[in-house]
Amino acid sequence: MPTINQLVRQGRQTAVTKSKSPAL
């Protein structure tokens, strides 16, 4: 899943992890 990895590298790790973790 390169999309999630790219978003995390952009600096949205906190927002992405909390939004994608439960979704996955």
C-alpha distance matrix in Angstrom:
0.0 3.8 5.5 5.9 6.8 9.0 10.6 11.4 13.0 15.0 16.9 15.7 14.5 17.2 16.5 12.7 13.1 16.0 14.5 11.1 12.5 15.1 13.2 10.8
3.8 0.0 3.8 5.6 5.0 6.0 8.6 9.9 10.5 12.4 14.8 14.3 13.7 16.9 16.3 12.8 13.8 17.0 15.7 12.8 14.6 17.5 15.8 13.9
5.5 3.8 0.0 3.8 5.5 5.2 6.4 8.8 10.1 10.9 13.3 12.2 12.3 15.2 13.9 10.5 12.4 15.2 13.3 10.9 13.5 16.2 14.1 13.0
5.9 5.6 3.8 0.0 3.8 5.4 5.1 6.2 8.7 10.0 11.4 9.8 9.1 11.8 10.9 7.3 8.7 11.7 10.3 7.8 10.1 13.1 11.7 10.7
6.8 5.0 5.5 3.8 0.0 3.8 5.5 5.1 6.3 8.8 10.4 10.1 8.9 12.4 12.5 9.2 10.0 13.6 13.1 10.8 12.2 15.7 14.8 13.4
9.0 6.0 5.2 5.4 3.8 0.0 3.8 5.4 5.1 6.4 9.2 9.4 9.6 13.2 12.9 10.2 12.1 15.3 14.5 12.8 14.9 18.2 17.0 16.1
10.6 8.6 6.4 5.1 5.5 3.8 0.0 3.8 5.4 5.1 7.0 6.1 7.1 10.2 9.4 7.0 9.6 12.4 11.5 10.6 13.1 16.1 15.1 15.1
11.4 9.9 8.8 6.2 5.1 5.4 3.8 0.0 3.8 5.4 5.6 5.2 4.3 8.0 8.6 6.5 7.8 11.1 11.4 10.5 11.9 15.4 15.3 14.9
13.0 10.5 10.1 8.7 6.3 5.1 5.4 3.8 0.0 3.8 5.3 7.2 7.1 10.8 11.8 10.2 11.5 14.8 15.1 14.2 15.6 19.2 19.0 18.3
15.0 12.4 10.9 10.0 8.8 6.4 5.1 5.4 3.8 0.0 3.8 5.8 7.7 10.8 11.0 10.2 12.5 15.2 15.1 14.9 17.0 20.2 19.7 19.7
16.9 14.8 13.3 11.4 10.4 9.2 7.0 5.6 5.3 3.8 0.0 3.8 5.5 8.0 8.9 9.2 11.0 13.3 14.0 14.5 16.0 19.1 19.4 19.7
15.7 14.3 12.2 9.8 10.1 9.4 6.1 5.2 7.2 5.8 3.8 0.0 3.8 5.5 5.3 5.8 8.2 10.0 10.4 11.3 13.1 15.9 16.1 16.9
14.5 13.7 12.3 9.1 8.9 9.6 7.1 4.3 7.1 7.7 5.5 3.8 0.0 3.8 5.6 5.1 5.7 8.3 9.7 10.0 10.8 14.0 14.8 15.0
17.2 16.9 15.2 11.8 12.4 13.2 10.2 8.0 10.8 10.8 8.0 5.5 3.8 0.0 3.8 5.6 5.5 6.3 8.6 10.1 10.5 13.0 14.4 15.4
16.5 16.3 13.9 10.9 12.5 12.9 9.4 8.6 11.8 11.0 8.9 5.3 5.6 3.8 0.0 3.8 5.7 5.5 6.1 8.4 10.0 11.9 12.5 14.2
12.7 12.8 10.5 7.3 9.2 10.2 7.0 6.5 10.2 10.2 9.2 5.8 5.1 5.6 3.8 0.0 3.8 5.5 5.1 5.6 7.7 10.3 10.3 11.3
13.1 13.8 12.4 8.7 10.0 12.1 9.6 7.8 11.5 12.5 11.0 8.2 5.7 5.5 5.7 3.8 0.0 3.8 5.5 5.3 5.3 8.4 9.6 10.0
16.0 17.0 15.2 11.7 13.6 15.3 12.4 11.1 14.8 15.2 13.3 10.0 8.3 6.3 5.5 5.5 3.8 0.0 3.8 5.8 5.6 6.9 8.8 10.5
14.5 15.7 13.3 10.3 13.1 14.5 11.5 11.4 15.1 15.1 14.0 10.4 9.7 8.6 6.1 5.1 5.5 3.8 0.0 3.8 5.9 6.5 6.6 9.0
11.1 12.8 10.9 7.8 10.8 12.8 10.6 10.5 14.2 14.9 14.5 11.3 10.0 10.1 8.4 5.6 5.3 5.8 3.8 0.0 3.8 5.7 4.9 5.9
12.5 14.6 13.5 10.1 12.2 14.9 13.1 11.9 15.6 17.0 16.0 13.1 10.8 10.5 10.0 7.7 5.3 5.6 5.9 3.8 0.0 3.8 5.5 5.4
15.1 17.5 16.2 13.1 15.7 18.2 16.1 15.4 19.2 20.2 19.1 15.9 14.0 13.0 11.9 10.3 8.4 6.9 6.5 5.7 3.8 0.0 3.8 5.5
13.2 15.8 14.1 11.7 14.8 17.0 15.1 15.3 19.0 19.7 19.4 16.1 14.8 14.4 12.5 10.3 9.6 8.8 6.6 4.9 5.5 3.8 0.0 3.8
10.8 13.9 13.0 10.7 13.4 16.1 15.1 14.9 18.3 19.7 19.7 16.9 15.0 15.4 14.2 11.3 10.0 10.5 9.0 5.9 5.4 5.5 3.8 0.0
